[in-house]
Amino acid sequence: MSTLPCFKAGDIRGRMPNELNEDIAWRIGRATAEYLKPKTMVVGGDTRLSTPELKAALSDGLQAGGVEVIDIGLCGTEEVYFATSHLKADGGIMVTASHNPKDYNGMKLVREESKPISGDTGLREIQQLAEEVFVEPHRDTGRFSLESYQKVSNLDAYIEHILGYIKPAELKPVKLVVNAGNGAAGHVIDAIEERFQSTGVPVQFVKIHHEPDGNFPHGIPNPLLPDGRQATMDAVLEHKADMGIAWDGDFDRCFLFDEKGQFIEGYYIVGLLGEAFLAHYPRAKIIHDPRLTWNTIDQISSAGGVPVLCKTGHAFIKERMRKEDAVYGGEMSAHHYFRDFAYCDSGMIPWLLVTELMSNPGKKLSELVAERIALFPSSGEINSTLAHPQAAIDRVLAIYEKNAVAVDHTDGISVDMGEWRFNLRLSNTEPVIRLNVESRKNVALMEEKTSELLSLIRL
């Protein structure tokens, strides 16, 4: 038996070629065919240099298991989600490593109706098949059977769908800096721009790092890192833009910058979009993660909605959204989920919605979020790499638990201290713990407690 370390809790990813390669990709395809027994599977891939060869081998493996492959080409993860549902396929696989270093690649898997396949919903079974049954080296990469392989463009239907979340004709003149990070987002922006121009929608795009390039000449597309934000910030100021938008490599997350070039934490966008949906769906349920919660709970409740807490992670959020029939779900990490998008996350729908909100009632992005940031200032996520991360969590809990108003263990520890709260949780993939702190109208208190916690964590 050969162990495949590229299988993670929620997806597949690993360094090329030792942890992931063409042979392994074929085995994954063959194992997926055996486990799901699908008739048709959608496949797509990002801009990484290794993606074409992996996608070819994956497709060969699927075909070897009797599956008809629908290849939608260069795309983002959400295009695979959309195509799987729209084309009524039995599943889909996106070849991507998103924001990982450029020598990595990976896969994200869904079944019918774009339901996620993760560690507790089939991924471990696929791993076992790939490790124990389909272990013969693959030698025929790219030799597709034309009867069971077709290339399909699903772009027009996808663009039509995501533009259905707004009323383009009502958008006011706006200038947007868009930074694809040399990832997969560029072709979608081009298609939206073409649609806007043909219908007279007054949106101007300033494109930076726009062309897909798996060498990532401007760095790995990961706007969560401060170094990954500067180019967008600078371009917003240089072009006097109304908003900046940056994506990760497979654009399932989007990151927003206001007209001053300031990065807006995804936490405040969750409340903003939740409130916007409630204007159309009164008393609807909105799913949110446990890391930062006070603003979301307050904003959703004040708008007449029902905030529902859910463990962090796309598989958990999607499952809870289906259970609750929630119209929208958001994570502070800039993942945004939509009921009418097969309960999946999209990096395109959020900025379209925010652009519409800026048009009506005609406010700047900074004005849309300023009050909420002042009410509930937050630290943003702070990571600490430790040899014994769980010991640090235990140490922190022992100190604060006795004076806490409430302690919640939905995801790590969430400790409510009355005027401030924090969440501390383990990473799923590395010896890192992630800290988030927020307070009520008190920036100084939030900063003081953040420093206090970091001192304890990093002893």
Disulfide bonds with the S-S distance in Angstrom:
none
